[in-house]
Amino acid sequence: MDTKTTEKTATAKNDEAAERATAETAETTPETGTAPADARTESADAPDAKLDAENAENAENAENAENAENAEDAEDGDLEDLEDLEADADAGRAATGIGAGAAAVVSAALAAVALTGTWTGKVVSERETLIGQIKTSNGGSPAQQISEIYGDAWHSTALVNGVFALLALIVGVLVLTLPRRAPWVRSVAVAGAVLGGLGLLLSAGTYFDLFLSLPSTGS
């Protein structure tokens, strides 16, 4: 009787132990089965994350390269604009220098013409002489003949020379007021202005009979 009871007890314990082992195995199996599934999920997600990181890095590199290229293009554009401005400034200075030099030479030439006389002045003088001869052809006093034939001709010559001298003076002064003048341009302009002023003074004195008066006849 005791032996049977002991056997039943041992059998019950063995069954209980087997049930516990089965339960533990059932609990462990899902856990062990779940772990590889999570690992596979992580393994599947890892390439996607790596790909996203690479795409982000490539996008950032592309953006940086584009910004650098835009900055370089902008810098090149600024340099080209600066070069264009410098070229325009050089061209403007060259044009100003050429114009100033030409004007200075013109001033000096006009002053020389005013001092030595012009073909225009000679023509005007001869015309006045002819007019005077026509006026006095029917008779006239010696004083009238001197005034009409010689006086008017001298005054006309002085007037023409005075106009050329005034032009020389004006052009010379204008050249001296221009910026960025070359030394030789300034020298020629000064010479033209001085000679023009001198010619204007002589012409005015001759026109108003300050230096040479008309000859007078005896009473």
Backbone as CSV, one residue per row, in Angstrom:
resi,resn,N_x,N_y,N_z,CA_x,CA_y,CA_z,C_x,C_y,C_z
1,MET,0.828,-1.200,0.000,0.000,0.000,0.000,0.849,1.231,0.000
2,ASP,1.825,1.256,0.865,2.758,2.396,0.925,3.546,2.497,-0.339
3,THR,3.888,1.367,-0.913,4.687,1.373,-2.159,3.885,1.978,-3.270
4,LYS,2.607,1.636,-3.377,1.763,2.210,-4.421,1.581,3.695,-4.229
5,THR,1.424,4.097,-2.987,1.270,5.540,-2.711,2.502,6.310,-3.111
6,THR,3.664,5.675,-2.803,4.951,6.333,-3.160,5.089,6.441,-4.656
7,GLU,4.690,5.354,-5.353,4.791,5.394,-6.815,3.876,6.448,-7.392
8,LYS,2.663,6.568,-6.861,1.740,7.590,-7.344,2.277,8.988,-7.102
9,THR,2.851,9.108,-5.924,3.414,10.439,-5.597,4.541,10.794,-6.542
10,ALA,5.416,9.824,-6.813,6.554,10.072,-7.720,6.045,10.355,-9.121
11,THR,5.000,9.584,-9.517,4.449,9.808,-10.868,3.846,11.201,-10.975
12,ALA,3.143,11.619,-9.915,2.540,12.951,-9.919,3.602,14.032,-9.996
13,LYS,4.672,13.809,-9.253,5.754,14.806,-9.286,6.394,14.861,-10.660
14,ASN,6.576,13.688,-11.231,7.182,13.668,-12.577,6.279,14.383,-13.596
15,ASP,4.968,14.112,-13.461,4.036,14.797,-14.380,4.058,16.301,-14.179
16,GLU,4.109,16.671,-12.870,4.151,18.121,-12.583,5.416,18.741,-13.117
17,ALA,6.528,18.002,-12.970,7.813,18.523,-13.477,7.774,18.608,-14.987
18,ALA,7.138,17.576,-15.599,7.058,17.616,-17.082,6.203,18.776,-17.552
19,GLU,5.087,19.018,-16.830,4.234,20.153,-17.212,4.969,21.482,-17.072
20,ARG,5.720,21.595,-15.947,6.484,22.838,-15.763,7.519,23.028,-16.870
21,ALA,8.170,21.896,-17.200,9.192,21.991,-18.259,8.546,22.375,-19.566
22,THR,7.349,21.776,-19.818,6.649,22.124,-21.074,6.235,23.579,-21.102
23,ALA,5.738,24.067,-19.927,5.331,25.477,-19.848,6.520,26.402,-20.054
24,GLU,7.657,26.072,-19.387,8.859,26.909,-19.552,9.327,26.899,-20.992
25,THR,9.238,25.696,-21.601,9.658,25.605,-23.008,8.752,26.435,-23.899
26,ALA,7.424,26.397,-23.586,6.483,27.199,-24.377,6.730,28.681,-24.205
27,GLU,7.069,29.085,-22.941,7.339,30.501,-22.707,8.642,30.945,-23.381
28,THR,9.636,30.041,-23.342,10.950,30.401,-23.894,10.912,30.446,-25.411
29,THR,10.142,29.548,-26.009,10.128,29.441,-27.467,9.617,30.708,-28.142
30,PRO,8.487,31.287,-27.651,8.068,32.559,-28.277,9.096,33.645,-28.122
31,GLU,9.719,33.687,-26.905,10.716,34.740,-26.696,11.887,34.569,-27.636
32,THR,12.361,33.285,-27.715,13.491,33.040,-28.610,13.078,33.232,-30.048
33,GLY,11.805,32.945,-30.366,11.321,33.165,-31.731,11.154,34.643,-32.030
34,THR,10.768,35.442,-31.033,10.576,36.872,-31.228,11.881,37.590,-31.442
35,ALA,12.896,37.132,-30.704,14.196,37.797,-30.799,14.746,37.776,-32.201
36,PRO,14.744,36.676,-32.920,15.233,36.698,-34.311,14.379,37.565,-35.197
37,ALA,13.026,37.631,-34.942,12.165,38.482,-35.756,12.544,39.932,-35.588
38,ASP,12.792,40.395,-34.334,13.226,41.775,-34.095,14.570,42.026,-34.745
39,ALA,15.432,41.020,-34.624,16.759,41.182,-35.235,16.643,41.347,-36.735
40,ARG,15.721,40.534,-37.346,15.533,40.667,-38.797,14.956,42.025,-39.148
41,THR,14.052,42.538,-38.285,13.474,43.872,-38.534,14.541,44.946,-38.469
42,GLU,15.385,44.819,-37.414,16.468,45.804,-37.287,17.435,45.695,-38.450
43,SER,17.694,44.423,-38.865,18.600,44.234,-39.998,17.997,44.804,-41.276
44,ALA,16.669,44.680,-41.413,16.014,45.234,-42.597,15.971,46.762,-42.560
45,ASP,15.822,47.315,-41.315,15.776,48.779,-41.195,17.154,49.413,-41.330
46,ALA,18.196,48.672,-41.006,19.552,49.243,-41.021,19.947,49.752,-42.405
47,PRO,19.752,48.997,-43.515,20.109,49.550,-44.843,19.310,50.788,-45.200
48,ASP,18.003,50.805,-44.804,17.208,51.996,-45.098,17.753,53.220,-44.382
49,ALA,18.108,53.060,-43.114,18.667,54.184,-42.356,19.990,54.626,-42.956
50,LYS,20.804,53.655,-43.343,22.097,53.988,-43.958,21.886,54.707,-45.280
51,LEU,20.880,54.239,-46.054,20.588,54.876,-47.339,20.086,56.299,-47.136
52,ASP,19.219,56.484,-46.108,18.732,57.835,-45.817,19.877,58.756,-45.422
53,ALA,20.796,58.233,-44.613,21.942,59.044,-44.200,22.807,59.420,-45.398
54,GLU,23.013,58.448,-46.289,23.812,58.746,-47.475,23.117,59.773,-48.374
55,ASN,21.793,59.624,-48.520,21.053,60.594,-49.335,21.121,61.991,-48.732
56,ALA,20.987,62.062,-47.401,21.078,63.365,-46.741,22.456,63.974,-46.921
57,GLU,23.470,63.131,-46.778,24.847,63.629,-46.947,25.086,64.087,-48.381
58,ASN,24.579,63.298,-49.346,24.739,63.694,-50.752,23.997,64.993,-51.049
59,ALA,22.791,65.125,-50.480,22.029,66.357,-50.689,22.752,67.557,-50.090
60,GLU,23.316,67.349,-48.898,24.060,68.439,-48.259,25.292,68.800,-49.073
61,ASN,26.006,67.789,-49.565,27.190,68.058,-50.389,26.812,68.775,-51.677
62,ALA,25.680,68.328,-52.281,25.235,68.991,-53.510,24.859,70.444,-53.247
63,GLU,24.179,70.679,-52.115,23.795,72.047,-51.776,25.021,72.909,-51.522
64,ASN,26.005,72.350,-50.781,27.236,73.107,-50.527,27.979,73.406,-51.827
65,ALA,28.013,72.396,-52.725,28.691,72.611,-54.010,27.972,73.682,-54.820
66,GLU,26.628,73.634,-54.812,25.870,74.651,-55.555,26.078,76.038,-54.975
67,ASN,26.094,76.128,-53.620,26.342,77.422,-52.991,27.730,77.944,-53.322
68,ALA,28.701,77.026,-53.288,30.068,77.442,-53.620,30.162,77.899,-55.065
69,GLU,29.478,77.168,-55.965,29.497,77.553,-57.379,28.810,78.898,-57.584
70,ASN,27.673,79.095,-56.890,26.983,80.379,-57.007,27.845,81.516,-56.478
71,ALA,28.522,81.255,-55.344,29.403,82.285,-54.789,30.547,82.594,-55.748
72,GLU,31.092,81.549,-56.362,32.183,81.760,-57.318,31.697,82.526,-58.550
73,ASP,30.487,82.160,-59.032,29.933,82.880,-60.177,29.688,84.339,-59.833
74,ALA,29.165,84.574,-58.617,28.921,85.953,-58.196,30.232,86.733,-58.099
75,GLU,31.258,86.075,-57.572,32.557,86.738,-57.474,33.123,87.036,-58.854
76,ASP,32.980,86.044,-59.768,33.448,86.279,-61.140,32.680,87.425,-61.789
77,GLY,31.366,87.459,-61.534,30.557,88.550,-62.088,30.986,89.902,-61.538
78,ASP,31.276,89.951,-60.219,31.741,91.205,-59.632,33.079,91.621,-60.223
79,LEU,33.970,90.646,-60.424,35.268,90.969,-61.026,35.101,91.480,-62.448
80,GLU,34.206,90.845,-63.206,33.968,91.315,-64.573,33.379,92.718,-64.581
81,ASP,32.439,92.970,-63.655,31.865,94.315,-63.575,32.936,95.334,-63.206
82,LEU,33.817,94.959,-62.265,34.882,95.871,-61.870,35.836,96.131,-63.031
83,GLU,36.148,95.079,-63.770,37.024,95.260,-64.930,36.362,96.142,-65.986
84,ASP,35.048,95.948,-66.174,34.337,96.792,-67.142,34.347,98.252,-66.694
85,LEU,34.133,98.470,-65.393,34.150,99.834,-64.887,35.528,100.463,-65.054
86,GLU,36.563,99.675,-64.754,37.911,100.202,-64.924,38.209,100.504,-66.391
87,ALA,37.741,99.602,-67.273,37.959,99.845,-68.706,37.229,101.107,-69.160
88,ASP,35.981,101.272,-68.672,35.234,102.482,-69.031,35.915,103.732,-68.484
89,ALA,36.426,103.627,-67.246,37.120,104.773,-66.663,38.380,105.111,-67.451
90,ASP,39.130,104.055,-67.843,40.336,104.296,-68.642,39.981,104.923,-69.988
91,ALA,38.917,104.408,-70.609,38.494,104.981,-71.887,38.061,106.438,-71.725
92,GLY,37.333,106.715,-70.618,36.916,108.089,-70.365,38.098,109.015,-70.139
93,ARG,39.096,108.519,-69.359,40.286,109.333,-69.132,41.052,109.558,-70.428
94,ALA,41.144,108.510,-71.258,41.852,108.658,-72.530,41.153,109.665,-73.431
95,ALA,39.804,109.556,-73.491,39.055,110.503,-74.313,39.208,111.931,-73.792
96,THR,39.158,112.073,-72.449,39.330,113.402,-71.862,40.716,113.943,-72.157
97,GLY,41.728,113.079,-72.058,43.092,113.528,-72.337,43.275,113.946,-73.778
98,ILE,42.692,113.175,-74.714,42.804,113.526,-76.135,42.083,114.845,-76.420
99,GLY,40.858,114.978,-75.876,40.121,116.226,-76.105,40.823,117.437,-75.511
100,ALA,41.378,117.266,-74.296,42.073,118.382,-73.671,43.318,118.768,-74.467
101,GLY,44.075,117.765,-74.942,45.264,118.060,-75.738,44.919,118.786,-77.026
102,ALA,43.864,118.312,-77.716,43.449,118.963,-78.956,42.992,120.402,-78.702
103,ALA,42.230,120.604,-77.639,41.759,121.953,-77.324,42.918,122.881,-76.981
104,ALA,43.913,122.353,-76.275,45.070,123.183,-75.942,45.815,123.605,-77.198
105,VAL,45.998,122.678,-78.134,46.674,123.012,-79.395,45.863,124.041,-80.182
106,VAL,44.549,123.890,-80.209,43.691,124.856,-80.895,43.815,126.238,-80.266
107,SER,43.867,126.279,-78.958,44.016,127.559,-78.275,45.322,128.255,-78.664
108,ALA,46.399,127.495,-78.673,47.688,128.084,-79.049,47.679,128.543,-80.505
109,ALA,47.058,127.765,-81.396,47.001,128.144,-82.811,46.178,129.417,-83.005
110,LEU,45.047,129.499,-82.318,44.227,130.705,-82.433,44.971,131.931,-81.917
111,ALA,45.720,131.768,-80.852,46.479,132.899,-80.317,47.556,133.351,-81.299
112,ALA,48.229,132.385,-81.919,49.256,132.746,-82.908,48.632,133.469,-84.098
113,VAL,47.480,132.997,-84.540,46.788,133.643,-85.658,46.365,135.061,-85.282
114,ALA,45.899,135.231,-84.046,45.464,136.559,-83.614,46.622,137.551,-83.590
115,LEU,47.831,137.080,-83.295,48.984,137.977,-83.229,49.577,138.268,-84.608
116,THR,49.556,137.309,-85.488,50.185,137.475,-86.806,49.214,137.932,-87.877
117,GLY,47.924,137.844,-87.657,46.948,138.226,-88.656,46.415,137.021,-89.403
118,THR,45.254,137.176,-90.000,44.587,136.088,-90.707,44.207,136.523,-92.116
119,TRP,43.940,135.526,-92.905,43.468,135.802,-94.258,42.103,136.474,-94.211
120,THR,41.293,136.080,-93.238,39.979,136.707,-93.092,40.114,138.190,-92.764
121,GLY,41.031,138.495,-91.875,41.259,139.898,-91.540,41.740,140.711,-92.731
122,LYS,42.577,140.107,-93.543,43.074,140.799,-94.736,41.953,141.070,-95.725
123,VAL,41.085,140.096,-95.927,39.958,140.277,-96.843,39.038,141.385,-96.348
124,VAL,38.731,141.373,-95.056,37.863,142.405,-94.486,38.495,143.784,-94.614
125,SER,39.809,143.852,-94.398,40.511,145.136,-94.517,40.445,145.677,-95.945
126,GLU,40.694,144.807,-96.911,40.635,145.249,-98.306,39.226,145.668,-98.696
127,ARG,38.244,144.988,-98.151,36.855,145.361,-98.443,36.553,146.760,-97.914
128,GLU,36.980,147.040,-96.688,36.741,148.366,-96.116,37.497,149.442,-96.897
129,THR,38.677,149.112,-97.378,39.433,150.069,-98.186,38.690,150.398,-99.481
130,LEU,38.143,149.360,-100.112,37.393,149.574,-101.338,36.145,150.408,-101.089
131,ILE,35.465,150.127,-100.014,34.266,150.901,-99.682,34.630,152.365,-99.451
132,GLY,35.759,152.584,-98.753,36.192,153.959,-98.524,36.534,154.693,-99.816
133,GLN,37.172,153.991,-100.730,37.483,154.620,-102.018,36.226,154.976,-102.783
134,ILE,35.227,154.100,-102.704,33.974,154.389,-103.394,33.300,155.607,-102.783
135,LYS,33.311,155.726,-101.471,32.651,156.841,-100.798,33.340,158.179,-101.090
136,THR,34.631,158.135,-101.227,35.380,159.385,-101.436,35.741,159.628,-102.899
137,SER,35.189,158.820,-103.779,35.540,158.998,-105.198,34.987,160.292,-105.781
138,ASN,33.872,160.758,-105.256,33.259,161.984,-105.738,33.803,163.206,-105.034
139,GLY,34.820,163.025,-104.289,35.421,164.140,-103.565,35.250,163.969,-102.072
140,GLY,36.148,164.523,-101.354,36.098,164.445,-99.904,37.346,165.061,-99.323
141,SER,37.268,165.456,-98.128,38.414,166.071,-97.472,39.492,165.029,-97.214
142,PRO,40.724,165.481,-97.052,41.773,164.513,-96.726,41.501,163.725,-95.454
143,ALA,40.945,164.365,-94.432,40.638,163.661,-93.184,39.612,162.563,-93.414
144,GLN,38.577,162.880,-94.260,37.568,161.873,-94.567,38.163,160.712,-95.353
145,GLN,39.049,160.994,-96.288,39.672,159.930,-97.062,40.526,159.022,-96.164
146,ILE,41.270,159.646,-95.241,42.092,158.844,-94.323,41.208,157.947,-93.465
147,SER,40.108,158.489,-92.963,39.233,157.713,-92.087,38.535,156.592,-92.851
148,GLU,38.023,156.906,-94.049,37.255,155.926,-94.798,38.141,154.854,-95.433
149,ILE,39.268,155.254,-95.943,40.095,154.295,-96.682,41.019,153.508,-95.756
150,TYR,41.653,154.215,-94.825,42.649,153.541,-93.989,42.141,153.215,-92.572
151,GLY,41.461,154.163,-91.979,41.028,153.956,-90.600,40.080,152.776,-90.447
152,ASP,39.062,152.708,-91.302,38.093,151.614,-91.222,38.758,150.263,-91.498
153,ALA,39.705,150.224,-92.418,40.403,148.975,-92.724,41.236,148.509,-91.534
154,TRP,41.920,149.442,-90.876,42.720,149.042,-89.705,41.811,148.526,-88.576
155,HIS,40.728,149.263,-88.381,39.806,148.853,-87.300,39.182,147.489,-87.577
156,SER,38.871,147.207,-88.846,38.295,145.901,-89.199,39.301,144.785,-88.954
157,THR,40.574,145.037,-89.321,41.607,144.034,-89.077,41.783,143.776,-87.583
158,ALA,41.789,144.855,-86.794,41.932,144.705,-85.343,40.747,143.943,-84.753
159,LEU,39.554,144.188,-85.293,38.374,143.504,-84.779,38.434,142.002,-85.052
160,VAL,38.827,141.635,-86.269,38.920,140.204,-86.602,39.981,139.524,-85.744
161,ASN,41.155,140.164,-85.611,42.211,139.572,-84.780,41.780,139.478,-83.312
162,GLY,41.013,140.452,-82.862,40.537,140.417,-81.481,39.583,139.259,-81.243
163,VAL,38.745,138.930,-82.246,37.830,137.786,-82.110,38.626,136.490,-81.970
164,PHE,39.663,136.321,-82.815,40.496,135.114,-82.709,41.224,135.059,-81.364
165,ALA,41.693,136.200,-80.888,42.386,136.225,-79.598,41.445,135.872,-78.455
166,LEU,40.197,136.355,-78.530,39.221,136.038,-77.481,38.896,134.548,-77.470
167,LEU,38.752,133.960,-78.658,38.502,132.523,-78.729,39.671,131.727,-78.143
168,ALA,40.895,132.146,-78.449,42.069,131.462,-77.904,42.097,131.544,-76.385
169,LEU,41.746,132.690,-75.854,41.735,132.855,-74.399,40.672,131.983,-73.743
170,ILE,39.485,131.934,-74.324,38.393,131.138,-73.748,38.732,129.649,-73.780
171,VAL,39.224,129.170,-74.925,39.552,127.745,-75.046,40.677,127.369,-74.081
172,GLY,41.699,128.220,-73.975,42.797,127.925,-73.052,42.345,127.835,-71.601
173,VAL,41.463,128.735,-71.190,40.957,128.715,-69.810,40.097,127.479,-69.568
174,LEU,39.288,127.106,-70.550,38.454,125.909,-70.395,39.311,124.655,-70.253
175,VAL,40.389,124.579,-71.018,41.276,123.419,-70.905,41.911,123.360,-69.518
176,LEU,42.259,124.490,-68.966,42.873,124.512,-67.635,41.908,124.093,-66.534
177,THR,40.618,124.174,-66.787,39.633,123.775,-65.773,39.280,122.297,-65.856
178,LEU,39.739,121.587,-66.913,39.425,120.169,-67.047,40.238,119.347,-66.060
179,PRO,39.664,118.236,-65.538,40.422,117.371,-64.622,41.361,116.444,-65.381
180,ARG,42.358,115.902,-64.650,43.295,114.899,-65.172,43.993,115.378,-66.443
181,ARG,44.611,116.543,-66.342,45.337,117.070,-67.488,46.774,116.566,-67.465
182,ALA,47.296,116.259,-68.642,48.701,115.906,-68.755,49.535,117.178,-68.635
183,PRO,50.789,117.066,-68.187,51.620,118.282,-68.038,51.763,119.074,-69.326
184,TRP,51.960,118.375,-70.443,52.147,119.124,-71.689,50.862,119.808,-72.124
185,VAL,49.720,119.210,-71.808,48.444,119.848,-72.130,48.281,121.143,-71.347
186,ARG,48.638,121.092,-70.084,48.554,122.303,-69.260,49.489,123.382,-69.788
187,SER,50.686,122.998,-70.183,51.657,123.975,-70.687,51.145,124.636,-71.963
188,VAL,50.648,123.839,-72.891,50.143,124.400,-74.149,48.920,125.281,-73.900
189,ALA,48.047,124.849,-72.982,46.856,125.641,-72.674,47.233,126.981,-72.047
190,VAL,48.217,126.958,-71.161,48.668,128.213,-70.551,49.241,129.144,-71.613
191,ALA,50.033,128.570,-72.530,50.607,129.392,-73.594,49.507,129.986,-74.477
192,GLY,48.504,129.155,-74.825,47.414,129.663,-75.638,46.618,130.756,-74.942
193,ALA,46.371,130.581,-73.633,45.613,131.589,-72.896,46.394,132.894,-72.774
194,VAL,47.688,132.792,-72.500,48.512,134.006,-72.357,48.609,134.748,-73.680
195,LEU,48.915,134.020,-74.751,49.017,134.659,-76.060,47.671,135.210,-76.516
196,GLY,46.587,134.490,-76.195,45.270,135.005,-76.539,44.957,136.300,-75.806
197,GLY,45.307,136.353,-74.531,45.091,137.593,-73.789,45.923,138.740,-74.332
198,LEU,47.155,138.435,-74.706,48.010,139.470,-75.278,47.459,139.954,-76.625
199,GLY,47.031,139.008,-77.456,46.446,139.408,-78.737,45.184,140.223,-78.563
200,LEU,44.353,139.856,-77.572,43.137,140.618,-77.313,43.462,142.040,-76.866
201,LEU,44.494,142.180,-76.059,44.895,143.506,-75.598,45.382,144.371,-76.768
202,LEU,46.228,143.807,-77.644,46.727,144.560,-78.792,45.603,144.928,-79.764
203,SER,44.693,144.008,-79.965,43.585,144.286,-80.880,42.690,145.394,-80.341
204,ALA,42.410,145.350,-79.046,41.580,146.396,-78.455,42.268,147.760,-78.536
205,GLY,43.584,147.763,-78.278,44.310,149.033,-78.365,44.336,149.581,-79.777
206,THR,44.467,148.699,-80.772,44.477,149.152,-82.159,43.092,149.628,-82.593
207,TYR,42.053,148.924,-82.164,40.698,149.290,-82.570,40.310,150.660,-82.006
208,PHE,40.698,150.930,-80.776,40.335,152.212,-80.149,41.439,153.257,-80.306
209,ASP,42.402,153.009,-81.186,43.483,153.960,-81.479,44.270,154.336,-80.229
210,LEU,44.505,153.345,-79.376,45.276,153.623,-78.161,46.781,153.550,-78.425
211,PHE,47.207,152.667,-79.302,48.629,152.503,-79.595,49.045,153.312,-80.837
212,LEU,48.232,153.231,-81.858,48.514,153.949,-83.127,47.264,154.726,-83.510
213,SER,47.416,156.001,-83.588,46.278,156.826,-84.005,46.385,157.137,-85.502
214,LEU,45.265,157.501,-86.074,45.240,157.847,-87.479,46.040,159.132,-87.730
215,PRO,46.724,159.155,-88.830,47.463,160.404,-89.137,46.485,161.559,-89.387
216,SER,46.931,162.731,-89.002,46.092,163.918,-89.159,46.645,164.807,-90.273
217,THR,45.769,165.525,-90.894,46.181,166.447,-91.957,46.394,167.839,-91.374
218,GLY,47.252,168.596,-91.995,47.482,169.951,-91.515,46.292,170.842,-91.806
219,SER,46.035,171.726,-90.919,44.921,172.626,-91.105,45.297,173.766,-92.041
